[in-house]
Amino acid sequence: MTSIAPVQAPALSHAVARDGTAASHADGAEPFVRRPAPAEPAAAVEILLVNAALESYFTGLCDPRILHPDPTPRGVEIDRIEMIEQGFDHLRELIEAISAAPPRTLRPAPTSACDSRHISPSAVREWKPAPCQDCGTCWFRGDADMADDKATRSGAAQVRGSEFHISELFFSRTDTRGVIASGNAVFQRISGFTYEELLNAPHKIVRHPDMPKAVFWLLWHRLQRGEPIGAYVKNRTKSGGHYWVYAVVMPITGGYLSVRLKPTSKMFEQVQGLYKELRAKELDAPSDFTPENSAQEMIAAIKALGYPNYVAFMAAGLTEELMSRDRIGGKPEDDRLFAFDAMSKAVGDIFDEANALYADFRRIEQIPVNLRLQASRCEASGGPVSVISANYSNLAREALAFASRFTDFGQRVLDEISLGLFMMGSARLQREMNRAFEAEDHDASPIDHQREMALLSGHMQRCGEMARSTVGRILEQCERFIDDSRRMRRFVGGLDVTRVTCRIETGWLPDADGGFHDIIDKLDAFHEDVERRMKRIDSLNDNIIERTNALLNRSANRRPAPPPRATAAE
C-alpha cells in the first residue's frame, strides 16, 4: 500500500495563517496569498478571508487523495477530519468577529497612492487577491492577473473599469512630443501611476489597446495644424483596468493640453460600437487599414450617422456630454450651449433647403427645351414662345449657378457654428477645470501650482476669445447671406415674370395634345416650391442672426478681466 503524507490544514486566525506564510490550494494550484491585516480590515478583505476559511473547509471535504483506489490510511482520514474541523472553527470565529465589528462602508475613501487598485466586494469573485506593495493594508490584483488581461483583453474576460465621479474633471499637459509635463491629482489617481511614473513619460503610457488608431491619427492631424479636437477615448490604468473619457485637446504654450470629463450621453453608446468595429478591422487587416485609411473609414461612418464632418461630430459630442452632465448633476440648462445647438440645427436646415433648391433648378433645366420644341410645331421660327423659352433658359442657368452659393454658405456657417459650439463648451470646461485644480491640495504634488494656474488661466482666456471670434464670423456670414438671398429672389422674380408671359402667349396657340398645359403646370409647381424654400431659408437665417446677436451682447456684458498671471504666461 502506498504511503501518503498527511494533508496539513492552513491554520487561520481572524485574518491570516497562524504561521504568517502563504497557504496553497491542494494539487499544486496557485497560492492564495494572505498578509496580516490591520486592526480594522476593510470589508472587502473580510470577505476574502471568509472565502479563505471556506476554502480550507472544502479542501478537507474534497481532498483528491482520498479518492485513491487503495484503502485510505487511517492517519489520512484523521487529518482530513481535523482539516474540516479547523476550517469550520476558523469560519465561525471570522463570522463572529465580523458581526461584532461596528458598521462601516464597504469601500472606504481612497487615502494612499495605491488607491486606484483597491477592490470592491463585488469584484472579489473575479479578482485573485495579493497584498498591496504600497501600503500593506489593502488588496489588489496581482501581476499574474495583469498578464492574463493582456492576453484576453479582446475576449470575453474583460478588465473592470476604473471609476471616477461624473463631477470630477482632470487634465494633463504635454510638450510638443507628447511627453507628460503636468497633470492634476485626479489624473494621477485614476491612472494608478505615481507622479514620478507619469511625469516625463510619453502620454501613450495610458493608451488602451482597444482604441482605434484612426482617433489618434485625426488627433495629431488637427493638433499639428494648430486646431483643437475633441474625442471619446478609452484609457488604460497601471493595474490593467480602463476608464472612458471625452477629451478636449488643444495647443497650448509649449505643447498640448487635454481636459477630460466622464462621458454619459447616448452618443457615447454609439461611439463605443463604432470604435469596436474600427479596431476589429485594423487588427484583421493591418496592411490595408493604415491609421489614415482607418480615419477615412471613421469619417465615412460619422457621415452615415448624420454629421457632415468631424468638426460637427466633435462639437455635438462635447455638447451632449456637457448637457448630460448638467442633467445628472441637477444643474440648470446652459442656455449658451442650447443657443449654439439651436443655431447648428437651423443652419443644417438651411443646408438641406439649399440643396433641395439646387436640385429643383437642375430638374427644370430641360423644361425650356421642351417648351421650344412644342412651340416649333405651332409657330414660325423665332416666334414669341420660342424667344420666351430661350430667355427663361438663360435666367434659370444663372439662378442655378447662384443657388450653389447657398449650399456653400450653409457649409461655411455650419463649420463656423460647429467650431464655435465646441470652443464655447471648451471654455466652460476649462473654467470648471481651473476652479477644481485651484481647490486641490498641492502640498503632496510635485507640480508647480502657481505656474500651472497661470498657463491654465491664459488658455481659458484664449478659449473664450476663440469662441467670441467664431460668433462674430457667424454673424458676418449671415448678414452677407441676406444680400445673396435678395439677389436670388431677383432671379426668381425674373423667372416668374417670364413664366406668366409664357402662359399668356401659349394661350393663343393650338394645344390639342395638352403639351403646353403640362409644361406650364410643371413651371407653376417649380415656382411654388422655390418660393416656399426661400421663405424658410430667410426665416432660419433671421433666427440665426437673432441668436448670434444675443450671444455677442451677453459675452460683451460678462467678459471678465484677464488674470494678470495669464498675460505673463502668454
C-alpha positions as CSV (number, residue, x, y, z in Angstrom):
1,M,0.0,0.0,0.0
2,T,1.3,3.4,-0.9
3,S,2.2,5.7,1.9
4,I,0.6,9.2,1.7
5,A,1.8,12.2,3.6
6,P,-0.8,13.8,5.8
7,V,-2.5,17.0,4.4
8,Q,-1.7,20.0,6.6
9,A,-4.6,22.3,7.1
10,P,-3.8,26.1,6.9
11,A,-4.5,27.2,10.4
12,L,-6.0,30.7,10.3
13,S,-6.5,33.4,12.8
14,H,-9.2,36.0,12.2
15,A,-7.3,37.3,9.2
16,V,-4.2,35.3,8.4
17,A,-2.5,32.0,8.5
18,R,-1.1,31.4,12.0
19,D,2.4,31.0,10.7
20,G,2.2,34.1,8.6
21,T,3.1,32.2,5.4
22,A,1.2,31.6,2.2
23,A,-1.2,28.7,2.1
24,S,-1.6,26.8,-1.2
25,H,-4.5,25.1,-2.9
26,A,-4.5,21.4,-3.0
27,D,-3.0,19.6,-6.0
28,G,-0.4,22.3,-6.8
29,A,-2.8,25.1,-7.5
30,E,-1.9,28.8,-7.5
31,P,-1.1,30.0,-3.9
32,F,-3.7,32.1,-2.1
33,V,-1.5,34.8,-0.6
34,R,-2.5,36.2,2.8
35,R,-1.0,39.0,4.8
36,P,-1.5,40.2,8.3
37,A,-4.4,42.6,8.2
38,P,-4.7,45.9,10.1
39,A,-6.6,46.2,13.3
40,E,-9.8,47.1,11.4
41,P,-9.6,45.4,8.0
42,A,-11.8,46.7,5.2
43,A,-15.0,44.8,4.4
44,A,-13.6,43.6,1.1
45,V,-10.7,41.9,2.9
46,E,-13.0,40.3,5.4
47,I,-15.0,38.7,2.6
48,L,-11.7,37.4,1.1
49,L,-10.8,35.9,4.5
50,V,-14.2,34.2,4.8
51,N,-13.6,32.8,1.4
52,A,-10.2,31.5,2.6
53,A,-11.8,29.8,5.6
54,L,-14.4,28.2,3.3
55,E,-11.6,27.1,1.1
56,S,-9.9,25.3,4.0
57,Y,-13.2,23.7,5.0
58,F,-13.9,22.4,1.5
59,T,-10.4,21.3,0.8
60,G,-10.8,18.8,3.6
61,L,-14.0,17.6,2.2
62,C,-12.7,17.3,-1.4
63,D,-9.0,16.3,-1.0
64,P,-8.4,14.4,-4.2
65,R,-6.1,11.9,-2.4
66,I,-9.0,10.3,-0.5
67,L,-10.3,9.2,-3.9
68,H,-7.3,6.9,-4.3
69,P,-8.4,3.3,-5.2
70,D,-6.3,1.9,-2.3
71,P,-7.9,1.8,1.1
72,T,-7.4,5.2,2.8
73,P,-4.9,5.0,5.7
74,R,-6.5,5.9,9.0
75,G,-4.0,8.7,9.5
76,V,-5.1,10.5,6.4
77,E,-8.7,10.1,7.4
78,I,-8.0,11.7,10.8
79,D,-6.0,14.5,9.1
80,R,-9.0,15.2,6.8
81,I,-11.4,15.3,9.7
82,E,-9.1,17.7,11.6
83,M,-8.8,19.9,8.5
84,I,-12.6,20.1,8.2
85,E,-13.0,20.9,11.9
86,Q,-10.3,23.6,11.8
87,G,-11.8,25.2,8.7
88,F,-15.2,25.2,10.3
89,D,-13.8,26.7,13.6
90,H,-12.0,29.5,11.7
91,L,-15.1,30.3,9.6
92,R,-17.2,30.6,12.8
93,E,-14.6,32.8,14.5
94,L,-14.4,35.1,11.5
95,I,-18.1,35.4,11.2
96,E,-18.4,36.2,15.0
97,A,-15.6,38.8,14.7
98,I,-17.1,40.5,11.7
99,S,-20.6,40.5,13.3
100,A,-19.2,42.2,16.4
101,A,-17.4,44.9,14.5
102,P,-19.0,48.3,14.1
103,P,-20.8,49.0,10.7
104,R,-18.7,50.7,8.0
105,T,-18.9,51.4,4.3
106,L,-17.9,48.6,2.0
107,R,-15.3,50.8,0.2
108,P,-13.6,53.4,2.2
109,A,-12.5,56.7,0.6
110,P,-9.0,56.5,-1.1
111,T,-6.2,57.5,1.2
112,S,-2.9,56.5,-0.4
113,A,-1.0,56.3,-3.7
114,C,-2.2,52.7,-4.2
115,D,-5.9,53.6,-4.1
116,S,-6.6,53.1,-7.8
117,R,-6.1,49.4,-7.2
118,H,-8.4,49.0,-4.2
119,I,-11.1,46.5,-5.0
120,S,-14.7,46.5,-4.1
121,P,-16.5,43.4,-2.7
122,S,-18.4,43.0,-5.9
123,A,-15.1,42.2,-7.6
124,V,-13.9,39.6,-5.2
125,R,-15.2,36.7,-7.2
126,E,-13.4,37.9,-10.3
127,W,-10.0,39.1,-8.9
128,K,-7.3,37.0,-7.3
129,P,-6.0,38.9,-4.2
130,A,-2.4,39.7,-3.3
131,P,-1.1,42.1,-0.7
132,C,-0.6,45.7,-1.8
133,Q,3.1,46.5,-2.1
134,D,2.5,50.2,-1.4
135,C,0.5,50.3,1.9
136,G,0.4,46.7,3.0
137,T,-3.2,47.1,4.2
138,C,-5.3,46.8,1.0
139,W,-5.7,44.1,-1.6
140,F,-5.3,44.4,-5.3
141,R,-4.9,42.4,-8.5
142,G,-1.6,40.5,-8.8
143,D,0.9,40.7,-11.7
144,A,-0.3,37.3,-13.0
145,D,-3.8,38.7,-13.5
146,M,-2.4,41.7,-15.3
147,A,-0.6,39.4,-17.7
148,D,-3.8,37.4,-18.2
149,D,-5.6,40.6,-19.0
150,K,-3.2,41.5,-21.8
151,A,-3.8,38.1,-23.3
152,T,-7.6,38.2,-23.1
153,R,-8.4,41.9,-23.4
154,S,-10.2,41.3,-26.6
155,G,-12.0,38.2,-25.4
156,A,-14.8,37.5,-23.0
157,A,-12.8,38.2,-19.9
158,Q,-12.9,42.0,-19.5
159,V,-10.9,44.0,-17.0
160,R,-13.0,46.1,-14.7
161,G,-13.1,49.8,-15.4
162,S,-11.5,52.5,-13.1
163,E,-14.4,54.5,-11.8
164,F,-14.5,58.3,-11.2
165,H,-17.4,60.6,-10.4
166,I,-19.2,62.5,-13.1
167,S,-18.4,65.8,-11.2
168,E,-14.7,65.2,-11.5
169,L,-12.6,66.7,-14.2
170,F,-8.9,66.2,-14.9
171,F,-6.2,67.3,-17.2
172,S,-2.7,66.5,-18.4
173,R,-0.3,68.7,-20.3
174,T,2.4,67.5,-22.6
175,D,5.2,69.0,-24.6
176,T,5.1,69.1,-28.4
177,R,6.4,65.4,-28.5
178,G,3.5,64.2,-26.3
179,V,5.7,63.7,-23.2
180,I,3.7,64.4,-20.0
181,A,4.8,67.7,-18.3
182,S,2.0,68.1,-15.8
183,G,-1.4,66.8,-14.6
184,N,-3.7,67.2,-11.7
185,A,-4.3,64.8,-8.8
186,V,-7.5,63.3,-10.3
187,F,-5.5,62.2,-13.4
188,Q,-2.8,60.7,-11.2
189,R,-5.3,58.8,-9.0
190,I,-7.4,57.4,-11.9
191,S,-4.4,56.3,-13.9
192,G,-2.9,54.4,-11.0
193,F,0.5,55.7,-11.7
194,T,2.6,57.8,-9.3
195,Y,3.6,61.3,-10.3
196,E,7.2,60.0,-10.6
197,E,5.9,57.4,-13.2
198,L,3.8,59.9,-15.1
199,L,6.0,63.0,-15.4
200,N,8.4,62.9,-18.3
201,A,6.7,59.7,-19.6
202,P,5.1,59.6,-23.1
203,H,1.3,60.1,-22.8
204,K,0.8,56.7,-24.5
205,I,1.5,55.2,-21.1
206,V,-2.2,55.4,-20.6
207,R,-3.2,54.4,-24.1
208,H,-5.6,51.4,-24.2
209,P,-5.1,48.7,-26.9
210,D,-8.8,48.7,-27.7
211,M,-8.5,52.3,-29.1
212,P,-8.7,52.5,-33.0
213,K,-5.6,54.2,-34.5
214,A,-8.0,56.4,-36.5
215,V,-8.7,58.5,-33.5
216,F,-5.0,59.3,-32.8
217,W,-4.4,60.0,-36.5
218,L,-7.1,62.6,-36.5
219,L,-5.9,64.0,-33.2
220,W,-2.4,64.6,-34.4
221,H,-3.5,65.7,-37.8
222,R,-5.5,68.6,-36.2
223,L,-3.1,69.4,-33.4
224,Q,-0.2,69.8,-35.8
225,R,-2.2,72.3,-37.8
226,G,-2.9,74.3,-34.6
227,E,-6.5,73.2,-34.5
228,P,-8.4,71.9,-31.4
229,I,-10.0,68.4,-31.3
230,G,-12.5,66.5,-29.1
231,A,-12.7,62.7,-29.0
232,Y,-14.0,59.9,-26.9
233,V,-11.0,57.9,-25.6
234,K,-10.6,54.7,-23.7
235,N,-7.6,54.9,-21.4
236,R,-5.6,52.1,-19.6
237,T,-4.7,52.2,-15.9
238,K,-1.5,50.9,-14.4
239,S,-3.3,47.9,-13.0
240,G,-4.6,46.9,-16.4
241,G,-8.1,48.4,-15.9
242,H,-9.6,51.1,-18.1
243,Y,-11.7,54.3,-18.0
244,W,-13.6,56.2,-20.7
245,V,-13.3,60.0,-21.1
246,Y,-14.4,62.7,-23.5
247,A,-11.1,64.6,-24.1
248,V,-10.8,68.2,-25.3
249,V,-7.2,68.6,-26.7
250,M,-5.7,71.9,-27.8
251,P,-2.4,73.5,-28.5
252,I,-1.0,75.5,-25.5
253,T,2.2,77.3,-24.8
254,G,5.0,74.8,-25.2
255,G,2.8,71.8,-26.1
256,Y,-0.7,70.5,-25.8
257,L,-3.4,70.4,-23.1
258,S,-6.0,67.7,-22.6
259,V,-9.0,68.3,-20.3
260,R,-11.3,65.2,-19.7
261,L,-14.7,64.6,-18.4
262,K,-16.8,61.4,-17.8
263,P,-19.0,60.5,-20.8
264,T,-22.6,59.6,-20.0
265,S,-24.7,60.6,-23.1
266,K,-26.5,58.3,-25.6
267,M,-23.9,59.4,-28.2
268,F,-21.2,57.7,-26.1
269,E,-23.0,54.4,-26.6
270,Q,-22.9,54.8,-30.4
271,V,-19.3,55.7,-30.3
272,Q,-18.3,52.5,-28.4
273,G,-19.8,50.3,-31.1
274,L,-18.1,52.4,-33.8
275,Y,-14.7,52.1,-32.1
276,K,-15.1,48.4,-31.7
277,E,-15.8,47.8,-35.4
278,L,-12.9,50.0,-36.5
279,R,-10.5,48.4,-34.2
280,A,-11.5,44.9,-35.4
281,K,-10.9,46.0,-39.0
282,E,-7.5,47.4,-38.0
283,L,-6.5,44.2,-36.4
284,D,-7.9,41.9,-39.1
285,A,-6.1,43.7,-42.0
286,P,-3.3,45.9,-40.6
287,S,-1.6,46.4,-44.0
288,D,-4.8,47.6,-45.7
289,F,-6.1,49.5,-42.7
290,T,-3.4,52.1,-42.1
291,P,-4.2,54.8,-39.5
292,E,-5.1,57.3,-42.3
293,N,-7.3,54.7,-44.0
294,S,-9.0,53.9,-40.7
295,A,-9.5,57.6,-40.1
296,Q,-11.3,57.9,-43.5
297,E,-13.4,54.9,-42.6
298,M,-14.3,56.6,-39.3
299,I,-15.3,59.9,-41.1
300,A,-17.5,57.9,-43.5
301,A,-19.2,56.2,-40.5
302,I,-19.7,59.6,-38.9
303,K,-21.3,61.0,-42.0
304,A,-23.6,58.0,-42.1
305,L,-24.8,59.0,-38.6
306,G,-25.8,62.4,-39.9
307,Y,-22.7,64.6,-39.2
308,P,-21.2,66.4,-42.3
309,N,-17.7,66.2,-40.9
310,Y,-15.6,65.5,-37.9
311,V,-15.8,69.1,-36.5
312,A,-19.6,68.8,-36.4
313,F,-19.3,65.4,-34.7
314,M,-16.8,66.5,-32.0
315,A,-18.9,69.6,-31.3
316,A,-22.1,67.5,-30.9
317,G,-20.2,65.1,-28.7
318,L,-19.0,67.8,-26.3
319,T,-22.4,69.4,-26.2
320,E,-24.2,66.1,-25.5
321,E,-21.7,65.3,-22.7
322,L,-22.0,68.7,-21.0
323,M,-25.8,68.7,-21.2
324,S,-26.0,65.1,-19.9
325,R,-23.6,66.1,-17.1
326,D,-25.8,69.0,-16.1
327,R,-28.9,66.9,-16.1
328,I,-27.3,64.2,-13.9
329,G,-25.9,66.9,-11.6
330,G,-29.2,68.7,-11.3
331,K,-27.8,71.9,-12.9
332,P,-29.9,74.3,-15.0
333,E,-29.5,74.1,-18.7
334,D,-26.6,76.0,-20.2
335,D,-28.5,78.5,-22.4
336,R,-25.3,79.3,-24.4
337,L,-24.9,75.7,-25.4
338,F,-28.6,75.5,-26.2
339,A,-28.4,78.6,-28.4
340,F,-25.4,77.2,-30.3
341,D,-27.1,73.9,-30.7
342,A,-30.3,75.6,-32.0
343,M,-28.2,77.6,-34.4
344,S,-26.4,74.5,-35.6
345,K,-29.8,72.8,-36.3
346,A,-31.1,75.9,-38.1
347,V,-28.0,76.0,-40.4
348,G,-28.4,72.3,-41.0
349,D,-32.0,73.0,-42.2
350,I,-30.7,75.9,-44.4
351,F,-28.2,73.5,-45.9
352,D,-31.0,70.9,-46.6
353,E,-33.2,73.6,-48.2
354,A,-30.4,75.0,-50.2
355,N,-29.5,71.5,-51.6
356,A,-33.2,70.9,-52.4
357,L,-33.4,74.4,-54.1
358,Y,-30.3,73.5,-56.2
359,A,-31.9,70.2,-57.2
360,D,-35.1,72.0,-58.2
361,F,-33.2,74.2,-60.6
362,R,-31.4,71.2,-62.0
363,R,-34.7,69.4,-62.5
364,I,-36.3,72.2,-64.7
365,E,-33.3,72.6,-66.9
366,Q,-35.0,70.6,-69.6
367,I,-38.4,72.3,-69.4
368,P,-37.4,75.4,-71.6
369,V,-36.1,73.0,-74.3
370,N,-39.3,71.1,-74.3
371,L,-41.2,74.4,-74.5
372,R,-39.3,75.4,-77.6
373,L,-39.9,72.0,-79.2
374,Q,-43.6,72.3,-78.5
375,A,-43.7,75.9,-79.9
376,S,-41.9,74.9,-83.1
377,R,-44.9,72.8,-84.0
378,C,-47.3,75.8,-83.6
379,E,-45.5,78.9,-84.6
380,A,-42.8,80.2,-87.0
381,S,-39.2,80.1,-86.1
382,G,-38.3,82.9,-83.7
383,G,-41.9,83.2,-82.6
384,P,-42.7,84.8,-79.2
385,V,-42.9,81.5,-77.2
386,S,-39.6,80.4,-78.6
387,V,-38.0,83.7,-77.5
388,I,-39.6,83.5,-74.1
389,S,-38.4,79.9,-73.6
390,A,-34.9,80.9,-74.5
391,N,-34.9,83.8,-72.0
392,Y,-36.3,81.5,-69.3
393,S,-33.5,79.0,-70.0
394,N,-30.8,81.7,-69.7
395,L,-32.2,83.1,-66.4
396,A,-32.6,79.6,-65.0
397,R,-29.0,78.8,-65.8
398,E,-27.8,81.9,-63.9
399,A,-30.1,81.2,-61.0
400,L,-28.7,77.6,-60.8
401,A,-25.1,78.9,-60.6
402,F,-26.1,81.3,-57.9
403,A,-28.0,78.6,-56.0
404,S,-24.7,76.8,-55.5
405,R,-23.7,79.7,-53.3
406,F,-26.5,78.9,-50.9
407,T,-25.1,75.4,-50.4
408,D,-21.6,76.9,-49.9
409,F,-23.0,79.3,-47.4
410,G,-24.7,76.5,-45.5
411,Q,-21.5,74.5,-45.2
412,R,-19.3,77.5,-44.2
413,V,-21.7,78.7,-41.5
414,L,-22.2,75.1,-40.3
415,D,-18.5,74.7,-39.9
416,E,-18.2,78.0,-38.0
417,I,-21.1,77.2,-35.7
418,S,-19.7,73.7,-35.0
419,L,-16.3,75.2,-34.1
420,G,-18.0,78.0,-32.1
421,L,-20.1,75.4,-30.2
422,F,-17.0,73.4,-29.5
423,M,-15.0,76.4,-28.3
424,M,-17.9,77.6,-26.1
425,G,-18.1,74.2,-24.4
426,S,-14.3,74.1,-24.2
427,A,-14.1,77.5,-22.5
428,R,-16.7,76.4,-19.9
429,L,-14.9,73.1,-19.3
430,Q,-11.6,75.0,-18.8
431,R,-13.2,77.3,-16.3
432,E,-14.5,74.4,-14.2
433,M,-11.2,72.6,-14.6
434,N,-9.3,75.7,-13.3
435,R,-11.6,76.0,-10.2
436,A,-11.1,72.3,-9.4
437,F,-7.3,72.5,-9.8
438,E,-7.1,75.6,-7.7
439,A,-9.1,73.8,-4.9
440,E,-6.7,70.7,-4.9
441,D,-4.2,70.1,-2.1
442,H,-0.9,70.8,-3.8
443,D,1.5,70.1,-0.9
444,A,1.7,66.4,-1.8
445,S,2.2,67.1,-5.6
446,P,5.4,67.9,-7.4
447,I,3.5,70.2,-9.8
448,D,4.4,73.9,-9.7
449,H,0.9,75.1,-8.9
450,Q,1.5,78.8,-9.5
451,R,3.0,78.3,-12.9
452,E,0.3,75.7,-13.9
453,M,-2.5,78.0,-12.9
454,A,-1.0,80.8,-15.0
455,L,-0.9,78.5,-18.1
456,L,-4.4,77.2,-17.5
457,S,-5.9,80.7,-16.9
458,G,-4.2,82.0,-20.1
459,H,-5.6,79.1,-22.0
460,M,-9.1,79.7,-20.6
461,Q,-8.9,83.3,-21.9
462,R,-7.9,82.1,-25.3
463,C,-10.7,79.6,-25.5
464,G,-13.2,82.4,-24.7
465,E,-11.7,84.7,-27.3
466,M,-11.8,82.0,-29.9
467,A,-15.5,81.3,-29.1
468,R,-16.4,85.0,-29.4
469,S,-14.4,85.4,-32.6
470,T,-16.3,82.5,-34.1
471,V,-19.6,84.0,-33.2
472,G,-18.6,87.2,-34.9
473,R,-17.7,85.4,-38.1
474,I,-21.1,83.6,-38.0
475,L,-22.9,87.0,-37.8
476,E,-20.8,88.3,-40.7
477,Q,-21.6,85.3,-42.8
478,C,-25.4,85.5,-42.0
479,E,-25.6,89.2,-42.9
480,R,-23.8,88.6,-46.1
481,F,-26.3,85.8,-46.8
482,I,-29.1,88.3,-46.7
483,D,-27.7,90.1,-49.8
484,D,-27.3,86.7,-51.5
485,S,-30.9,85.9,-50.7
486,R,-32.1,89.2,-52.2
487,R,-30.2,88.5,-55.4
488,M,-31.7,85.0,-55.6
489,R,-35.2,86.5,-55.2
490,R,-34.5,88.8,-58.2
491,F,-33.6,85.8,-60.3
492,V,-36.7,84.0,-59.2
493,G,-38.8,87.1,-59.8
494,G,-37.5,87.4,-63.4
495,L,-38.3,83.7,-64.0
496,D,-41.8,84.2,-62.6
497,V,-42.5,87.1,-65.0
498,T,-41.2,85.0,-67.9
499,R,-43.4,82.1,-66.8
500,V,-46.6,84.3,-66.6
501,T,-45.7,85.8,-70.1
502,C,-45.3,82.3,-71.4
503,R,-48.7,81.2,-70.1
504,I,-50.3,84.2,-71.9
505,E,-48.6,83.6,-75.2
506,T,-49.2,79.8,-75.2
507,G,-52.9,80.6,-74.7
508,W,-53.0,81.9,-78.3
509,L,-51.5,78.7,-79.8
510,P,-53.3,75.5,-80.5
511,D,-52.7,72.8,-77.8
512,A,-54.6,69.7,-79.0
513,D,-52.3,67.3,-77.2
514,G,-52.1,69.3,-74.0
515,G,-48.3,69.7,-74.3
516,F,-48.2,73.4,-73.4
517,H,-50.6,72.9,-70.5
518,D,-48.4,70.2,-69.0
519,I,-45.2,72.2,-69.3
520,I,-46.7,75.4,-67.8
521,D,-48.1,73.3,-64.9
522,K,-44.6,72.0,-64.1
523,L,-43.2,75.5,-64.1
524,D,-46.0,76.6,-61.7
525,A,-45.2,73.8,-59.3
526,F,-41.4,74.6,-59.5
527,H,-42.1,78.3,-58.6
528,E,-44.3,77.3,-55.7
529,D,-41.5,75.1,-54.3
530,V,-38.9,77.8,-54.8
531,E,-41.0,80.4,-53.1
532,R,-41.7,78.1,-50.1
533,R,-38.0,77.2,-49.8
534,M,-36.8,80.8,-50.0
535,K,-39.2,81.9,-47.2
536,R,-38.0,79.1,-45.0
537,I,-34.3,79.9,-45.7
538,D,-34.9,83.6,-44.9
539,S,-36.7,82.7,-41.6
540,L,-33.9,80.4,-40.5
541,N,-31.3,83.0,-41.3
542,D,-33.1,85.6,-39.3
543,N,-33.3,83.2,-36.4
544,I,-29.5,82.6,-36.5
545,I,-28.8,86.4,-36.6
546,E,-31.0,87.0,-33.6
547,R,-29.3,84.2,-31.5
548,T,-25.9,85.4,-32.7
549,N,-26.5,89.0,-31.6
550,A,-27.8,87.7,-28.2
551,L,-24.6,85.7,-27.7
552,L,-22.4,88.6,-28.6
553,N,-24.2,91.0,-26.3
554,R,-24.1,88.5,-23.4
555,S,-20.4,87.9,-24.0
556,A,-19.6,91.6,-24.0
557,N,-21.5,92.2,-20.8
558,R,-20.0,89.2,-18.9
559,R,-16.4,89.3,-20.3
560,P,-14.1,89.0,-17.3
561,A,-10.8,90.9,-17.0
562,P,-7.8,88.6,-17.9
563,P,-5.9,87.3,-14.9
564,P,-2.5,89.1,-14.6
565,R,-0.6,85.8,-14.4
566,A,-2.2,84.6,-17.6
567,T,-0.8,87.5,-19.5
568,A,2.7,86.7,-18.2
569,A,2.3,83.1,-19.3
570,E,1.2,84.1,-22.8
